[in-house]
Amino acid sequence: MSLVRRREIPLIIFAVTFLISLLEYYLEVPFLSDINTEITNWVLIMSTFALGTGLIALCLYHGKIIMQKKNGYFVSIILFISMLMLFMSYYVAPNFADYLYNEIYTPLSIAIICFTAFYNYTAIYRAFRIRNIDAAVFAFAAIFLMMLYAPIFETIIPQTATVANWILDVPNMGASRGVIIGVALGTIAIAIRILLGYERAYMG
């Protein structure tokens, strides 16, 4: 196997960059800070190239749909027209670009969020079919949280805000911290497995 295609190369790159970032966080060594800054800059550069690659892949995919006139190809045409209008307007007429963003893109985004909200309401309705104690606790907490974000309930029953804030600050915060700790431990475990060479899925 050639040197370029060896599986050890990605593992060595990951191990070196990981250790440099880890040591730079805990040790105040000037040259480690400089190296970590350079690595961060390279990450930004590679992220930009990845974004450009994704844009090219998007254009190729939708261009193929338009050329073959597949079902719904007019949506791909709208995508290309929108992209060209935004790219050109940012360089030719910035005010028009702001108009497109504020008057077209933002309302469409809000509309999509509204559709998502209606979907969530149907999910909440299904979840509120209380069959056990867990569903009852979930329904109780959800009702008080909805009351918190509807000012009319706080006006009628002032205690609803107190109960809802307690739910957010105590049980919800505790559960969130538990999830964050679990994710952190899982990330550390994956990093150790990669450093030891047991985890090789990312190398293909």
Residue pairs with C-beta under 8 A, 6 or more apart in sequence:
3 9
7 200
7 203
10 202
10 203
11 194
11 197
11 200
11 203
14 194
14 195
15 194
15 195
17 39
18 191
18 195
20 32
20 35
20 36
20 39
21 36
21 39
23 29
23 32
24 32
24 33
24 35
24 36
59 80
62 76
62 79
62 80
63 76
63 80
65 72
65 73
65 76
66 73
66 76
66 77
66 80
85 100
86 97
86 100
86 101
89 96
89 97
89 100
90 97
124 142
127 135
127 138
127 139
127 142
128 135
128 139
128 142
129 135
130 136
130 139
141 167
141 171
144 160
144 163
144 164
144 167
145 164
145 167
145 168
147 153
147 154
147 157
147 160
147 161
147 164
148 154
148 160
148 161
148 164
148 165
148 168
153 160
154 160
154 161
190 199
193 199
194 202
